[in-house]
């Protein structure tokens, strides 16, 4: 006697499961971030007290250049890989998509390393720090390891498995960075110690991420099989807008560092960079929702269920506001003292920290609409980021002349909020499917 087939999940069941996945994923990410913070705080003391503001400022500037370039090598696949796995799974299996993603990213990484090394001098001339050219040459080799880490971990997230993402981001990477930076300083490598520590940390992160991917999918499925040039081209074409958006979005956040490096000395870059490190606490609360929210939103968009999509975004937004609020209060009352613990000179960065924190609090909620727009109208995200960059470039010089370092932070916040508001308007006016929207409309949606 055969067992009766299990009933198919209803729309309400899917929404409830999505909420549970988002809540579980964000909770695990936040716990992981707290662990990351415990490992990161010693690094800030090492970088601030042992290496000093100037060396730390050089490190901030160089890592901004390399991490921005690394986004190009990932080519948007950190987010679009979920879509490709959903589309191709029934044809060839998950390993088929991961294999092509790795080929694309490795090839792009090596090209970008060559470009960075060739153009190192003119790039650093912009910031009047040509003397640190050898450090940029060394750090450029982190680009392939950063992109490999992103692809391996995104692949595991496609199965809604969070533990490997947390292990690498919250333990392996920050602990390695802290230990290497301290060890190199004690060995007398003070000038380039932070640069070497960054490279070593991401090398180890890539190795552990590769191990995680093997545990989930198995190397046989990932590495052995056909390679289709047509699929590589298709993935590149469909990921281009996401890549441009990711690049533009990171430029919006990195423009601060580049602007401070252009207008001020590397010591001031160090002050601003330390404020950004504290800001990471607010940013990571928002980022904690992305790993699980991306595949969940992708499924809702694929099903053309707007009601389900709105439920997901609303649940994430409310939880996000509540979780970030205590951090903002701590920064307001104790931020100056906390910065001063790193070094007395860093307490001067408290106004910048508050401006950026309040701006991040407002922007992170509105910015959630980027996730569904990535699948619905991806080019809109690119346009929004370009608008933010344009607004920043137009106003940053005047704001810097009037408000100094705080003016650069204000420009960043307002430019991003303006662009994100436009994206919100576009999202509200973009139907997934008119009939599906009507059917899914309900008081709870």
GIBEL-V506926 format. One record per pair of residues at least 24 apart in sequence whose C-alpha atoms are under 10 Angstrom apart, sorted by the first residue. I is the first residue (numbers start at 1). GAP is how many residues later the second one is. Records with the same first field share a line. If there is no record, write none. Layout:
I: GAP / GAP
This chain:
11: 294 / 296 / 297 / 429
12: 295 / 296
14: 282 / 285 / 286 / 294
15: 281 / 285 / 292 / 293 / 294 / 295 / 296 / 297
16: 292 / 295 / 296
17: 279
18: 274 / 275 / 277 / 278 / 279 / 281 / 282 / 290 / 291 / 293 / 294 / 297
19: 273 / 274 / 277 / 289 / 292 / 293 / 294 / 296 / 297
21: 139 / 271 / 272 / 274 / 275
22: 138 / 266 / 267 / 268 / 269 / 270 / 271 / 272 / 273 / 274 / 290 / 291 / 293 / 294
23: 265 / 266 / 269 / 270 / 292 / 293 / 296
24: 138 / 265 / 268
25: 135 / 136 / 137 / 138 / 263 / 264 / 265 / 266 / 267 / 268
26: 136 / 259 / 260 / 261 / 262 / 263 / 264 / 265 / 266 / 267 / 290 / 293 / 294
27: 258 / 261 / 262
28: 134 / 135 / 137 / 138 / 260 / 261
29: 133 / 134 / 136 / 137 / 140 / 141 / 255 / 256 / 257 / 258 / 259 / 260 / 261 / 262 / 263
30: 136 / 140 / 251 / 254 / 255 / 256 / 257 / 258 / 259 / 293
31: 135 / 139 / 254 / 257
32: 130 / 131 / 133 / 134 / 135 / 136 / 137 / 138 / 139 / 252 / 256
33: 133 / 136 / 137 / 138 / 247 / 248 / 251 / 252 / 254 / 255
34: 136 / 247 / 250 / 251
35: 131 / 132 / 134 / 135 / 136 / 139 / 140
36: 130 / 131 / 132 / 133 / 134 / 135 / 136 / 137 / 138 / 139
37: 133 / 134 / 137 / 138 / 241 / 243 / 244
38: 132 / 133 / 136 / 137
39: 131 / 132 / 133 / 134 / 135 / 136 / 137 / 138 / 139 / 140
40: 130 / 131 / 133 / 134 / 135 / 136 / 137 / 138 / 237
41: 133 / 137 / 236 / 237 / 301
42: 132 / 133 / 135 / 136 / 137 / 140 / 300
43: 131 / 132 / 133 / 134 / 135 / 136 / 137 / 138 / 139 / 151
44: 134 / 230 / 233 / 234 / 297 / 298 / 299
45: 133 / 296 / 297 / 298
46: 132 / 133 / 135 / 136 / 139 / 148 / 296
47: 131 / 134 / 135 / 138 / 146 / 147 / 223 / 227 / 295
48: 222 / 223 / 226 / 293 / 294 / 295 / 296 / 297 / 298
49: 292 / 293 / 294 / 295
50: 131 / 132 / 135 / 136 / 140
51: 130 / 131 / 134 / 139 / 140 / 141 / 142 / 143
52: 138 / 215 / 218 / 291
53: 213 / 214 / 215 / 216 / 217 / 218 / 219 / 220 / 221 / 290 / 292 / 293
54: 211 / 212 / 213 / 214 / 215 / 216 / 217
55: 135 / 136 / 137 / 138 / 139 / 140 / 211 / 212 / 214 / 215
56: 135 / 138 / 139 / 210 / 211 / 212 / 213 / 214 / 215 / 217 / 218
57: 200 / 204 / 208 / 209 / 210 / 211 / 212 / 213 / 214 / 215 / 216 / 217
58: 71 / 74 / 77 / 78 / 133 / 134 / 136 / 137 / 203 / 207 / 208 / 209 / 211 / 212 / 215
59: 73 / 76 / 77 / 80 / 133 / 134 / 135 / 136 / 139 / 207 / 210 / 211 / 214
60: 134 / 135 / 197 / 198 / 201 / 206 / 209 / 210 / 212 / 213 / 214 / 216 / 217
61: 63 / 66 / 68 / 75 / 193 / 196 / 197 / 199 / 200 / 205 / 208 / 209 / 212
62: 62 / 70 / 71 / 73 / 74 / 75 / 77 / 78 / 133 / 195 / 196
63: 73 / 76 / 77 / 79 / 131 / 132 / 135 / 136
64: 186 / 187 / 189 / 190 / 191 / 193 / 194
65: 51 / 58 / 59 / 71 / 74 / 75 / 186 / 189 / 192 / 193
66: 46 / 47 / 50 / 70 / 71 / 73 / 74 / 75 / 76 / 77 / 80
67: 72 / 73 / 75 / 76 / 79 / 80 / 183 / 187
68: 75 / 178 / 179 / 180 / 181 / 182 / 183 / 186
69: 40 / 43 / 44 / 46 / 47 / 71 / 74 / 78 / 178 / 181
70: 35 / 38 / 39 / 42 / 43 / 70 / 72 / 73 / 74 / 75 / 76 / 77 / 78 / 80 / 177
71: 34 / 38 / 72 / 75 / 76 / 79 / 172 / 173 / 175 / 176 / 177 / 179
72: 33 / 36 / 37 / 40 / 71 / 75 / 168 / 171 / 172 / 174 / 175
73: 31 / 32 / 33 / 34 / 35 / 36 / 37 / 38 / 39 / 40 / 70 / 71 / 73 / 74 / 75 / 170
74: 27 / 28 / 30 / 31 / 32 / 34 / 35 / 69 / 70 / 72 / 73 / 74 / 75 / 76 / 77 / 165 / 169 / 172
75: 26 / 29 / 30 / 33 / 34 / 72 / 160 / 161 / 162 / 164 / 165 / 166 / 167 / 168 / 169 / 170 / 171 / 172
76: 29 / 75 / 159 / 160 / 162 / 163 / 164 / 165 / 166 / 167 / 168 / 169 / 170 / 171
77: 24 / 25 / 27 / 28 / 70 / 73 / 74 / 77 / 78 / 158 / 159 / 161 / 162 / 163 / 165 / 166
78: 69 / 70 / 71 / 72 / 73 / 74 / 75 / 76 / 77 / 161 / 164 / 165 / 168
79: 71 / 72 / 75 / 76 / 79 / 160 / 163 / 164 / 167 / 211 / 212 / 215 / 216 / 219 / 292 / 295 / 296
80: 74 / 155 / 158 / 159 / 160 / 162 / 163 / 214 / 215 / 218 / 294 / 295
81: 70 / 73 / 74 / 76 / 77 / 154 / 158 / 214
82: 72 / 73 / 74 / 75 / 76 / 77 / 212 / 213 / 214 / 216 / 217
83: 75 / 155 / 211 / 212 / 215 / 216 / 219 / 292
84: 150 / 151 / 154 / 155
85: 70 / 73 / 74
86: 72 / 209 / 212 / 213 / 216
87: 215
92: 129 / 133 / 134
93: 124 / 128 / 129
94: 61 / 64 / 65 / 123 / 127 / 128
95: 60 / 118 / 122 / 123 / 124 / 125 / 126 / 127 / 128 / 129 / 130
96: 125 / 126 / 127 / 128 / 129 / 130 / 131 / 132 / 135
97: 58 / 124 / 125 / 130 / 134 / 135 / 138
98: 53 / 54 / 56 / 57 / 115 / 119 / 123 / 124 / 125
99: 120 / 122 / 123 / 124 / 125 / 126 / 127 / 128 / 133
100: 122 / 123 / 126 / 127 / 128 / 129 / 131 / 132 / 133 / 135
101: 47 / 50 / 51 / 54 / 130 / 131 / 134 / 135
102: 45 / 46 / 49 / 50 / 120 / 121
103: 45 / 124 / 129
104: 128 / 129 / 131 / 132
105: 39 / 42 / 43 / 45 / 46
106: 37 / 38 / 39 / 41 / 42
107: 37
108: 35 / 36 / 39
109: 31 / 32 / 33 / 34 / 35 / 36 / 37 / 38 / 39
110: 30 / 31 / 33 / 34
111: 33
112: 28 / 29 / 31 / 32
113: 24 / 25 / 26 / 27 / 28 / 29 / 30 / 31
114: 26 / 27
115: 25
116: 24 / 25
117: 24
125: 137
126: 132 / 135 / 136
127: 131 / 132 / 133 / 134 / 135 / 136 / 137 / 138 / 139
128: 133 / 134 / 137 / 138
129: 132 / 136 / 137
132: 59 / 60
134: 58
135: 56 / 57 / 58 / 59 / 60 / 61
136: 56 / 59
138: 54 / 57 / 58 / 61
139: 53 / 55 / 56 / 57 / 58 / 59 / 60 / 61
140: 55 / 59
141: 58 / 61 / 62
142: 53 / 54 / 56 / 57 / 58 / 59 / 60 / 61 / 64
143: 56 / 59 / 60
144: 58 / 59 / 62
145: 54 / 55 / 56 / 57 / 58 / 59 / 60 / 61 / 62 / 64
146: 53 / 55 / 56 / 57 / 59 / 60
147: 55 / 59
148: 54 / 55 / 57 / 58 / 59 / 61 / 62
149: 53 / 54 / 55 / 56 / 57 / 58 / 59 / 60 / 61 / 64
150: 55 / 56 / 59
151: 55 / 58 / 59 / 62
152: 54 / 55 / 56 / 57 / 58 / 59 / 60 / 61 / 62
153: 53 / 55 / 56 / 57 / 59 / 60 / 138
154: 55 / 59 / 137 / 141
155: 54 / 57 / 58 / 61 / 62
156: 53 / 56 / 57 / 58 / 59 / 60 / 61
157: 56 / 59 / 134 / 135 / 137 / 138
158: 133 / 134 / 136 / 137 / 138
159: 57 / 58 / 133 / 136
160: 131 / 132 / 133 / 134 / 135 / 136
161: 55 / 130 / 131
162: 129 / 130
163: 49
164: 44 / 45 / 47 / 48 / 49 / 51 / 52
165: 44 / 47 / 126
166: 122
167: 38 / 41 / 42 / 45
168: 34 / 36 / 37 / 38 / 39 / 40 / 41 / 44
169: 36 / 40
171: 34
172: 29 / 30 / 32 / 33 / 34 / 36 / 37
173: 25 / 27 / 28 / 29 / 30 / 31 / 32 / 33 / 35
174: 24 / 27 / 28 / 31
175: 26
176: 24 / 25 / 26 / 27 / 28 / 29
177: 24 / 25 / 27
238: 140
239: 135 / 139
240: 138 / 139 / 142
241: 133 / 136 / 137 / 138 / 139 / 140 / 141 / 142
242: 131 / 132 / 133 / 136 / 137 / 138 / 139 / 140
243: 135 / 139
244: 134 / 135 / 137 / 138 / 139 / 141 / 142
245: 125 / 129 / 133 / 134 / 135 / 136 / 137 / 138 / 139 / 140 / 141
246: 135 / 136 / 139
247: 135 / 138 / 139
248: 133 / 134 / 135 / 136 / 137 / 138 / 139 / 140 / 141
249: 132 / 133 / 135 / 136 / 137 / 139 / 140 / 167
250: 135
251: 134 / 135 / 137 / 138
252: 133 / 134 / 135 / 136 / 137 / 138 / 140 / 160 / 161 / 163 / 164
253: 136 / 156 / 159 / 160 / 163
254: 158
255: 134 / 137 / 138 / 141 / 153 / 154 / 157
256: 136 / 140 / 149 / 152 / 153 / 154 / 155 / 156
257: 151 / 152
259: 134 / 137 / 138 / 141 / 146 / 149
260: 140 / 144 / 145 / 148 / 149
263: 134 / 137 / 138 / 141 / 142 / 145
264: 140 / 141
267: 78
268: 78 / 80 / 81 / 137
269: 136
270: 76 / 79
271: 68 / 74 / 75 / 76 / 77 / 78 / 79 / 81 / 134
272: 74 / 76 / 77 / 78 / 80 / 81 / 133 / 134 / 136 / 137
273: 73 / 76 / 80
274: 65 / 68 / 72 / 73 / 75 / 76 / 78 / 79
275: 60 / 64 / 71 / 72 / 73 / 74 / 75 / 76 / 77 / 78 / 79 / 81 / 82
276: 73 / 76 / 77 / 80 / 81
277: 76
278: 53 / 57 / 60 / 61 / 72 / 75 / 78 / 79
279: 48 / 49 / 52 / 73 / 74 / 75 / 76 / 77 / 78 / 79 / 81
280: 77 / 80
281: 43 / 46 / 47 / 76
282: 38 / 41 / 42 / 43 / 44 / 45 / 46 / 74 / 75 / 76 / 78 / 79 / 82
283: 41 / 74 / 77 / 78 / 80 / 81
284: 40
285: 34 / 35 / 36 / 38 / 39 / 42 / 76 / 79
286: 30 / 31 / 33 / 34 / 35 / 37 / 38 / 74 / 75 / 77 / 78 / 79 / 81 / 82
287: 33 / 77 / 81
288: 32
289: 27 / 28 / 30 / 31 / 79
290: 26 / 78 / 81
293: 75 / 78 / 79
294: 77 / 78 / 80 / 81
295: 76
296: 76
297: 74 / 75 / 76 / 77 / 78
298: 73 / 74 / 76 / 77 / 78
300: 72 / 132
301: 71 / 72 / 74 / 75 / 131 / 132
302: 73 / 74 / 130
303: 129 / 130 / 133
304: 72 / 127 / 128 / 129 / 130 / 131 / 132 / 133 / 136
305: 126 / 127 / 128 / 130 / 131 / 132 / 133 / 134 / 135 / 136
306: 125 / 126 / 127 / 128 / 130 / 131 / 132 / 133 / 134 / 135 / 139
307: 129 / 130 / 131 / 132 / 133 / 134 / 135 / 136 / 137 / 138
308: 129 / 132 / 133 / 136 / 137
309: 63 / 123 / 131 / 136
310: 59 / 62 / 134 / 135
311: 133 / 134
312: 133
313: 52 / 53 / 55 / 56 / 58 / 59
314: 51 / 54 / 131
316: 49 / 52
317: 47 / 48 / 49 / 50 / 51
318: 47
319: 46
320: 41 / 44 / 45
321: 40 / 41 / 43 / 44
324: 33 / 34 / 36 / 37 / 40
325: 33 / 36
327: 30 / 34
328: 25 / 26 / 29 / 30 / 32 / 33
329: 25
331: 26
332: 25 / 26
349: 56 / 57
350: 56
351: 54 / 55 / 58
352: 53 / 54 / 55 / 56 / 57 / 58
353: 53 / 56
354: 52 / 55
355: 51 / 52 / 53 / 54 / 55 / 56 / 57 / 58
356: 50 / 53 / 54 / 55 / 56 / 57
357: 56
358: 55
359: 50 / 51 / 53 / 54 / 55 / 57 / 58
360: 52 / 53 / 56 / 57
362: 51 / 54 / 55 / 58
363: 50 / 51 / 53 / 54 / 55 / 56 / 57 / 58
364: 52 / 53 / 56
365: 55
366: 51 / 53 / 54 / 55 / 56 / 57 / 58
367: 49 / 50 / 52 / 53 / 54 / 56 / 57
368: 52 / 55 / 56
369: 51 / 52 / 54 / 55 / 56 / 57 / 58 / 59
370: 50 / 53 / 54 / 57
372: 55 / 60
373: 50 / 51 / 53 / 54 / 57
376: 51 / 54 / 55 / 56
377: 49 / 50 / 53
380: 42 / 43 / 46 / 47
381: 38 / 39 / 41 / 42 / 45
383: 36 / 39 / 40
384: 32 / 34 / 35 / 36 / 37 / 38 / 39
385: 30 / 31 / 34 / 35 / 38
386: 33
387: 28 / 29 / 31 / 32 / 33 / 35
388: 24 / 25 / 26 / 27 / 28 / 29 / 30 / 31 / 32
389: 26 / 27 / 30
390: 25
391: 24 / 25 / 27 / 28
392: 24
